[in-house]
Amino acid sequence: MRRALARGFTLVELLIVIALLGVIATIVIAAINPIEQANRASDAGMKADASQIVSAIQRYYASHNEFPWQAAASCTTNGGTGCTLTSDAEYPFISADNPSVGICGSATDCKGSTTQGELLAALELQNAFLSKSWIAATSLDAKIMVGKASGASSSVYVCWIPKSSSNRQKLISSAGTTSNKMVDITGFTSAGIPTSASASTCATPSDPNWALGKCYECVPE
């Protein structure tokens, strides 16, 4: 009986299979877009952190009848800046890791400081906030900003620059119809909300104005 000869793949066949696998992998990666997915996750985390900061400051004011930046520990002991004397005064936008906000207990070594910020000391926020990526961030687009217009009844706003292209595009689209969605944190309107940024200010997701802090998303919306 003649034995059948075992036949393997030829080099050409292997190259075709490898090429097809490469094409499929490229299509899958393009569809998933891992960088965009990571940026969306980062934006969701920033929004969650911002919401918690707003709630913590509101609870602190309800309990102490003053904002964290009015407390002696935030303004004097911890080395905070932007401190005001009354609840009616405007609190210009400042990085959330500034000790006056009440998260950090040190102006120079927030993560390593043994002194808690006012919001942490009052148990309004957990110590886990000191490990957030925006703590001690050096670039403006990696920071969370906190501010409040003049007037005791004005809301505290916490804002950040989205990283995701899709989230930026949503803000650009909304800026044409809803003025308080995309904001410029250089000041406040007479109504006590952050200044609106027009759709033309940051015209595309890659516009350099985003990195300059001209276009932010905020809570409350």
Protein Blocks (a to p, Z undefined) as FASTA:
>chain_A
ZZdddddddfklmmmmmmmmmmmmmmmmmmnommlmmmmmmmmmmmmmmmmmmmmmmmmm
mmnopafklpmklmmmnopahiafbfkbccddddfkbmknomagcfklmmlpcbdcfklm
nopacfklmmpfkgopabfklcccddddehjkbccddddddfblklmmmmmmmmmmmmkl
pccfkbccfkopacdddfklmmbfklmklmnopaccdddZZ
